[in-house]
Amino acid sequence: MCRLVIEEKHRILTPYALLTLLVPIAALAVVLVMGNLLALNYVHVLMGGTWTGIDLFMGIVMGRVMKGLEPGARIQVIKKLVPVMLFLMPALATAAITSGITLAQKMNMLTLESPTIIAAVVIVIILSIQGFGIIMPTEIRVFLEVRKKDPDRDKLIRWGMRNIKLAGSQGVFQVALIFVMANLAYGFL
């Protein structure tokens, strides 16, 4: 009975976690099928803005909050964040990037002759490497460590804090990307 409670307590596939995965992907699928540029732009801006806002919040606010917490409290926060962030952030990133590329293609703006497009592509590559290559695998490691009978507290804190700092770094790159895209939309660069 005790084992069942532990397993249930640390489930990763909760209805809420699945919802955070499915809503951005479903919104993207709907607008891609619709083919409406305004709806595609709306999804791109909404997903990208949400992704950016969460990353900035994680880096600026949560980083500061976590540093002030005792190690046990840090672990409890990390345990609560991981299942949601593991699904939400990749879904937001995928929806924002895919809708942005599709939007640029449909508007005939996706050309590697444009320095602005090249800048946007470079930033998106950096964000993708950080997010899918570093943050997401670390989130999985944190989740697997949390499920152990005796999790390594130092590892959990180290990994969790690194991801929070990387999220802040992503926020900075995303603000740069917003600057590039806003100038691209108005033809200033």
C-alpha positions in Angstrom: 0.0 0.0 0.0 2.8 2.4 0.9 4.5 1.8 -2.5 1.3 2.5 -4.3 1.0 5.9 -2.5 4.6 6.8 -3.3 4.1 5.8 -7.0 0.8 7.8 -7.2 2.4 10.8 -5.5 5.1 11.0 -8.1 3.2 10.3 -11.2 4.3 12.3 -14.2 1.4 11.6 -16.5 -1.3 13.5 -14.5 -4.4 14.9 -16.2 -3.1 18.4 -15.7 0.4 17.6 -17.1 -1.3 16.1 -20.2 -3.5 19.1 -20.5 -0.5 21.4 -20.5 1.0 19.3 -23.4 -2.2 18.9 -25.4 -3.6 22.5 -25.4 -0.7 24.2 -27.2 -0.3 21.3 -29.7 -4.1 21.2 -30.3 -4.2 25.0 -30.8 -1.4 24.7 -33.3 -3.0 21.8 -35.2 -6.3 23.7 -35.4 -4.8 26.8 -36.9 -2.6 24.8 -39.3 -5.7 23.1 -40.6 -7.7 26.4 -40.8 -4.9 28.0 -42.8 -5.9 31.4 -41.5 -2.9 33.8 -41.2 -4.5 35.9 -38.4 -5.2 32.8 -36.3 -1.7 31.4 -37.0 -0.2 34.7 -36.0 -2.3 34.7 -32.8 -1.2 31.3 -31.8 2.4 32.2 -32.6 2.3 35.3 -30.5 0.3 33.7 -27.6 2.6 30.6 -27.4 5.8 32.6 -27.8 4.7 35.2 -25.3 3.7 32.6 -22.8 7.0 30.7 -23.3 9.0 33.9 -22.9 7.0 35.0 -19.8 7.4 31.7 -18.0 11.1 31.6 -18.8 11.6 35.2 -17.6 9.6 34.4 -14.4 11.6 31.3 -13.8 14.9 33.0 -14.2 14.2 36.3 -12.5 11.6 35.4 -9.8 12.0 31.7 -9.1 15.8 31.8 -9.2 15.7 34.4 -6.4 13.0 32.7 -4.4 14.7 29.3 -4.7 18.0 30.7 -3.4 16.3 31.9 -0.3 14.7 28.5 0.5 16.1 25.8 2.7 17.2 22.7 0.7 14.2 20.6 1.8 11.8 23.4 0.6 13.8 23.7 -2.7 13.2 20.0 -3.3 9.5 20.3 -2.7 9.2 23.2 -5.2 11.3 21.3 -7.8 9.1 18.2 -7.3 6.0 20.3 -8.0 7.5 22.1 -11.0 9.0 19.2 -12.9 5.8 17.4 -14.0 4.2 20.5 -15.3 7.3 22.1 -16.9 8.3 18.8 -18.5 5.2 18.9 -20.7 4.3 22.6 -20.9 7.5 24.2 -22.0 8.3 21.8 -24.9 4.7 22.1 -26.1 4.8 25.9 -26.0 8.2 25.9 -27.7 7.1 23.5 -30.4 3.9 25.5 -31.1 5.6 28.8 -31.1 8.5 27.7 -33.4 6.3 25.7 -35.8 3.7 28.5 -36.1 6.4 31.1 -36.6 8.1 29.1 -39.3 4.8 28.4 -41.0 3.8 32.0 -40.8 7.1 33.2 -42.3 6.7 30.7 -45.1 3.1 31.7 -45.9 4.1 35.3 -45.9 7.1 34.6 -48.2 9.5 36.0 -45.6 11.5 32.8 -45.0 14.6 33.5 -47.0 18.2 33.0 -45.9 19.1 36.1 -47.8 17.6 38.2 -45.0 20.0 39.0 -42.2 17.0 39.4 -39.9 15.7 35.9 -40.8 19.2 34.5 -40.2 19.3 36.2 -36.8 15.9 34.7 -35.9 17.0 31.2 -37.0 20.2 31.4 -35.0 18.3 32.4 -31.9 15.7 29.7 -32.4 18.5 27.1 -32.8 20.1 28.3 -29.5 16.7 28.1 -27.8 16.1 24.6 -29.2 19.4 23.3 -28.1 19.0 24.7 -24.6 15.4 23.6 -24.2 15.4 20.2 -25.9 19.0 19.3 -25.5 19.7 20.5 -21.9 16.6 21.5 -19.9 14.3 18.7 -21.0 16.8 15.9 -20.4 17.6 17.4 -17.0 13.9 17.6 -16.1 13.6 13.9 -16.9 16.7 13.1 -14.7 15.1 15.1 -11.9 11.9 13.2 -12.2 13.6 9.9 -12.2 15.7 10.9 -9.2 12.6 12.0 -7.3 11.0 8.6 -7.8 13.9 6.8 -6.0 13.4 5.6 -2.5 16.2 7.8 -1.3 16.7 10.6 -3.8 20.0 12.5 -3.9 19.0 15.9 -2.5 22.2 17.7 -3.7 21.7 16.4 -7.3 18.0 17.5 -7.3 18.9 21.0 -6.1 21.8 21.4 -8.5 19.8 20.2 -11.5 16.8 22.2 -10.5 18.7 25.4 -10.0 20.6 24.9 -13.3 17.3 24.6 -15.2 15.9 27.7 -13.5 19.1 29.6 -14.6 18.9 28.2 -18.1 15.2 29.3 -18.2 16.3 32.8 -17.4 18.9 32.6 -20.2 16.2 31.4 -22.5 14.1 34.4 -21.5 16.9 36.8 -22.6 17.3 35.0 -26.0 13.5 35.2 -26.4 13.4 38.9 -25.8 16.1 39.2 -28.4 14.0 37.1 -30.7 11.0 39.3 -30.1 13.0 42.3 -31.0 14.2 40.7 -34.2 10.7 39.5 -35.2 9.0 42.8 -34.3 11.5 44.6 -36.6 11.0 42.0 -39.2 7.2 42.4 -39.1 7.6 46.2 -39.7 10.5 45.9 -42.1 13.0 48.0 -40.0 15.9 45.6 -40.2 
